[in-house]
Amino acid sequence: MDILRTPDDRFADLPDYPFAPHYLDIDIGDGLTARQHYVDEGPRDGPVILLLHGEPSWSFLYRHMIGPLAEAGCRVLAPDLIGFGKSDKPADIDFYTYARHADWLRQFLDALDVRDIGLFCQDWGGLLGLRLAGLDPDRFAFIVASNTFLPVGKGKPADAFLAWREFARTSPDFRIGPLLQRATVNQLTDAETAAYDAPFPDEAHKAAARAFPALVPISEDDPGAIDNVKAWQGLARFDRPFLTLFTDQDPITKGGDSFFQKAVPGAKGQPHRIVEGGGHFCQEDVPEVFVDALLSLRR
């Protein structure tokens, strides 16, 4: 299997993304290794804030949050998931599984040896980050969740999600930048749209982006659902702060915040709210809301 690496010149002159690159080698299975990119800003002894992106975005999504959090004294970690951003990209779409993605992210956290983490997660950043938090809750100091969920395969998936799942797998015109714009309230500039396209110079680099929607568990016997049931058992004991800040213009995850508020003990008494003016990729629309929330919860 080919493991692709996006040329560095694709990432030249990105708007509002001056962050130095950092890299780790991750054991991705089958005797293969992939290089994972991550942003690491702020003082190394500051409280750790972990920003997890989803699909098909990358750490560029957090460019308006990283600087303010680092300037406030936090150590800000924003990895690019394997297959996205500046990270390496296995070219076989069938190589990607939910369990592998979770393991790769766990390896990342273990390699940096970080604990007492403040987690912000959105989209697949939640499907991965919340699974890890549920399986190892003591590792996390607090969690802010936006426009995400942790599915166990129950209920009927939203029609909008099923349409997206089919589109991602089969559409011959799978351009990442325009996809981000369609799920964002604010108008992206041409340079910002190009930045979301940058990791994917050709179709071969898009295997992970196409694979992710089909990895969401939609039946109870899906291996991902079974693992998430175990994670929910841990979240059901998570008594540290758990804040939901979903946005008002995301049809895919609408209403998902209520599940967390009912099931996670740490959600009790938190100032949950629906944030106005935010689409699915809410970090583009209301980043200041999330920065304020994270800073209010940090130790």
Summary of the structure (lengths in Angstrom):
residues: 299
radius of gyration: 17.6
end to end distance: 44.1
largest distance: 49.3
contacts: 1018
relative contact order: 0.17
helix: 43%
strand: 18%
